[in-house]
Amino acid sequence: MAVRRSHCAAGNLVVVMYACTSTAGETLTVTDSRGGNTWATDANHSTGAIVCAIAHSVLDVALQAGDTITCTIGVNRSRKAMAVIEFSGIAASPFDKTGTEASGTSTTPLSTTTAALAQADELVIGAFASSLGSNANTGSL
């Protein structure tokens, strides 16, 4: 996905949510074309039919317009979706990656119980994926 803004500043939190068709056990890796940023996969739920994953980086190196963020998981997939969100003013530490994962067949996805919040102001990120639907490849940062 190409960065479309003038830049994503160093120190900002960038969160990637990714989903695709898959085989069991595949793990998401995220990179950017600028280099120098460390990306961590926070959740990687694989059912054998689909992967839903969340990754993040607190940018050490600012991303400029035209730079790219790339998600890789196994081989090229026919159905995939990616969303990228940038946040400023989020403390890099402590970064609590406490999360839960679940599988199901509901038409109304529901989060399972998560850990109690540790401080007054916290950012909570959630993602869900479905193996039904069409190809998706839209969005900008």
Solvent accessible surface area in square Angstrom, and as a share of the most:
residue,aa,sasa,rsa
1,M,49,0.22
2,A,45,0.35
3,V,3,0.02
4,R,168,0.61
5,R,119,0.43
6,S,86,0.55
7,H,76,0.34
8,C,0,0.00
9,A,36,0.28
10,A,58,0.45
11,G,45,0.44
12,N,21,0.11
13,L,4,0.02
14,V,0,0.00
15,V,4,0.02
16,V,0,0.00
17,M,32,0.14
18,Y,18,0.07
19,A,16,0.13
20,C,3,0.02
21,T,36,0.21
22,S,10,0.06
23,T,78,0.45
24,A,78,0.61
25,G,67,0.64
26,E,26,0.12
27,T,82,0.48
28,L,2,0.01
29,T,77,0.44
30,V,11,0.07
31,T,80,0.46
32,D,18,0.09
33,S,72,0.47
34,R,106,0.39
35,G,34,0.33
36,G,59,0.57
37,N,19,0.10
38,T,105,0.61
39,W,36,0.13
40,A,34,0.26
41,T,48,0.28
42,D,39,0.20
43,A,29,0.22
44,N,38,0.19
45,H,43,0.19
46,S,34,0.22
47,T,69,0.40
48,G,32,0.30
49,A,56,0.43
50,I,21,0.11
51,V,0,0.00
52,C,22,0.13
53,A,0,0.00
54,I,25,0.13
55,A,0,0.00
56,H,21,0.09
57,S,1,0.01
58,V,42,0.24
59,L,3,0.01
60,D,100,0.52
61,V,53,0.30
62,A,24,0.19
63,L,0,0.00
64,Q,71,0.31
65,A,59,0.46
66,G,58,0.56
67,D,16,0.09
68,T,51,0.30
69,I,1,0.01
70,T,66,0.38
71,C,20,0.12
72,T,72,0.42
73,I,8,0.04
74,G,52,0.50
75,V,106,0.61
76,N,134,0.68
77,R,41,0.15
78,S,83,0.54
79,R,99,0.36
80,K,75,0.32
81,A,41,0.32
82,M,30,0.14
83,A,44,0.34
84,V,13,0.08
85,I,67,0.34
86,E,31,0.14
87,F,46,0.19
88,S,85,0.55
89,G,84,0.80
90,I,62,0.31
91,A,62,0.48
92,A,52,0.40
93,S,92,0.59
94,P,101,0.63
95,F,73,0.31
96,D,95,0.49
97,K,103,0.44
98,T,79,0.46
99,G,54,0.51
100,T,65,0.38
101,E,89,0.40
102,A,60,0.47
103,S,81,0.52
104,G,71,0.68
105,T,141,0.82
106,S,74,0.48
107,T,134,0.78
108,T,102,0.59
109,P,82,0.52
110,L,160,0.80
111,S,87,0.56
112,T,63,0.37
113,T,124,0.72
114,T,75,0.43
115,A,56,0.43
116,A,95,0.73
117,L,114,0.57
118,A,90,0.70
119,Q,95,0.42
120,A,103,0.80
121,D,124,0.64
122,E,65,0.29
123,L,73,0.36
124,V,115,0.66
125,I,52,0.26
126,G,62,0.60
127,A,44,0.34
128,F,149,0.62
129,A,34,0.26
130,S,67,0.43
131,S,48,0.31
132,L,152,0.75
133,G,51,0.49
134,S,100,0.64
135,N,105,0.54
136,A,46,0.36
137,N,129,0.66
138,T,116,0.67
139,G,44,0.42
140,S,62,0.40
141,L,20,0.10
